Amino acid sequence: MNYRHAYHAGNFADCVKHALLLSLIRILSRKDAGFCVLDTHAGCGRYDLSGEEALKTGEWHDGIGRLLDQVELSPALSDYLSTVRALGLYPGSPLITRHALRPQDRLLACELHPEDVRPLRRLFKGDPQVAIHHRDGYEALRALLPPKDLKRGLVLIDPPFEKRDDFERCAEAVSLIRSRFRAATIAIWYPIKHRAPVRTFHDTLINAGIRDITTYEFLLRPPLDATRLNGCGVLVVNAPWGFDEDARAILAGLRDGLDDTHEELDIRIERLAEE
C-alpha cells in the first residue's frame, strides 16, 4: 500500500478508528480535570476527497461516503458523522480531536513526513491548545510524556504499517508509555491482513505483563489473504469506564451501515488481559 494517507482517507478503516477515537475523548471529557491527547502519527489533519489521491483509490466511497449517503443509521454513529459534517473535507485524527477538546485540554500532534507536517502546522497555526512536532512519533514518547501539567491523557498510535517492525515498535511503545505515564489510555490502530502478525503483537503485550487490554476489530472478510486489507482493529489499554459499551454499539452501527451484502462483515471484541 502507498501510505500517504490522502490515498486512504475516509475509508472503512478511518471510520472505525475515528468513531472509536471520538468516543474515547467524549468519555474522558466526562470528568472536569483536563487531559492531553498525544497523536503520534498525525498526518496532515484533513483530506480533500475530491483530490487526486482520493480519486485514485476511491476507497472513501465504501467508507464515509456510504455512511453519509444513508438517512437511517445507528444513533451510536451520530456524534462521529455530525463531527465529520461540521469540520468539512474529511477530518483526520488531530482535527477530530481538537474539535472535541475543552478549554482545559490540549493536543500534541507528531508528524514526520515533511509534506504532511506543513499543512498540519497551517491548520493549527496560532492555536494555544495544539502543539505540532515535526518528529518521529515513537521517539517523541520519551520527550513528551508525561505531560508537564496534566495527569490524564490519551495516546493514539496510528503508524503506516509500511515497515516490517511497526507491530514490534507499537508493543515497545506501550511498555514505554506504561512506565512513564501509567494513567494514560492507549489506543493503537492496526491493519488485519492475516492473523499471524496480529496474534504475535497481542502475545507480545501479554507476555510483557501489560494489563487491561481489549481489542475492537472490524473485518470486511476472513483474514486469509495477506495481500489485502481484510479488516482493522483498535487495541485499547486502560480504557475508561463505559467505553466498551459505546464501542460495541459503534462497531455494530458501522457493520450495518457499511454492509451492502449482509454476509461477510464481522466485528470481534476480545479481552486480552484483565486489570
PEZI-V976457 format. One record per helix or strand of 3 or more residues. SS is the DSSP state (helix for helix, strand for strand). FROM is the first residue (numbers start at 1). TO is the last residue. If there is no record, write none. Layout:
BEGIN
{{SS | FROM | TO} {SS | FROM | TO}}
END
This chain:
BEGIN
{{helix | 5 | 7} {helix | 12 | 28} {strand | 35 | 39} {helix | 52 | 57} {helix | 59 | 62} {helix | 64 | 68} {helix | 75 | 87} {helix | 93 | 100} {strand | 106 | 110} {helix | 114 | 123} {strand | 130 | 133} {helix | 137 | 144} {strand | 152 | 157} {helix | 166 | 180} {strand | 185 | 192} {helix | 195 | 207} {strand | 213 | 219} {strand | 231 | 237} {helix | 243 | 258} {strand | 266 | 273}}
END
